[in-house]
């Protein structure tokens, strides 16, 4: 099948590459000339495990190409995906200007009937809007489909190739048949391909992300209460997660969620409700809890070292919002670093992949180190913020020797507190009731 994907961001690049990997001929289009030239040269603008190898293989095979010419790409294509950004507006709603612009451009470029698929995360009703824009700019018939993505950064290739489900929103039998054919290689194991009206498909994306964000904020609220009453949130989590009605996923307490999806989607869904004269009080609370949770580790530092942190150095391990990505969007590390620096501290940062993006986000606010232990040297404490595999089993004796004071703050509860203490370190976790001292 010939496919055009408009947008070479995270979703567009993964989508186009994975379709090409299954034997389709795919053209990824972007107006950014330098970005397209980099992609043609094999340079991947994002870090996603396995993506670089797939892009290289499919580019070399001729199945995957990159272009700035949408009209040329659309000519002869059977299905076009819109995968451009939908950033957050100041009021929390979704900015559809890029989607609207692409829809108009597709309409002007069409030379035959076409199926156009919304892959971008968009509010309910966007499929109808895109349909109207394209139809007003072409004499050819067009079917607009909603096909939300459910990709996890760091595991996007597997998520696309082995999806939990594929959601298709369309009222057209013709479009539904084409989408079934396109996705058939990915649902051979019996995973559901769900056909529904476009509005339900658009809502499914937001509702799913909002539910996952709710679980995270809920367990973070419980973790705070556990510290007050002397309970251990890790044991509480196990007890809760063993209930099949609840399940263990997304019940890991920490420093809050970030990234391009959960914060934006929670706010967009809340804004959509207000636009229609109602409120989603739970989601407003989820967002507020998450904003507060991002400051929690800094609050623990202040509780331990005092309000004035002047002259002290603190090391942060993990700057990206989650492991296996270089994405700094809404990363908790940003809030933590800002809180520490505001109180006079110097912050040393390390991340296996996100240093470049962290420099763009934080500038000279912190100092950056290529080696994790170099970041720790001379620090009053180490803050574990992102649970990269590289940090899971550190040399605790080495940490104790490098730190001015042997204090660690485990913002993801990935270290065994008792083992950490045996190595002479003072341990502070999330929701563990109290700190534990070494020596």
Secondary structure, DSSP 4 states (H G I P E B T S, - for coil): -EEEEE--SHHHHHHHHHHHHTT-EEEEE-S-HHHHHHHHTT--SS--TTHHHHHHHHHHHTSEEEES-HHHHHTT-SEEEE----PBPTTS-B--HHHHHHHHHHHHH-SS-EEEEE-S---TTHHHHHHHHHHTT-SS-EEEEE----PPTTSHHHHHHT-SEEEEE-S-HHHHHHHHHHHGGGSTTS-EEEEE-HHHHHHHHHHHHHHHHHHHHHHHHHHHHHHHHT--HHHHHHHHHTSTTT-STT---SS---SSSHHHHHHHHHHHHHHTT---HHHHHHHHHHHHHTTHHHHHHHHHH-S--TT-EEEEE--SSSTT----TT-HHHHHHHHHHHTT-EEEEE-SS-HHHHHHHHGGGSEE-SSHHHHHTT-SEEEE-S--GGGTT--HHHHHHH-SS-EEEETT--S-HHHHHHTT-EEE-SSSSS-B---
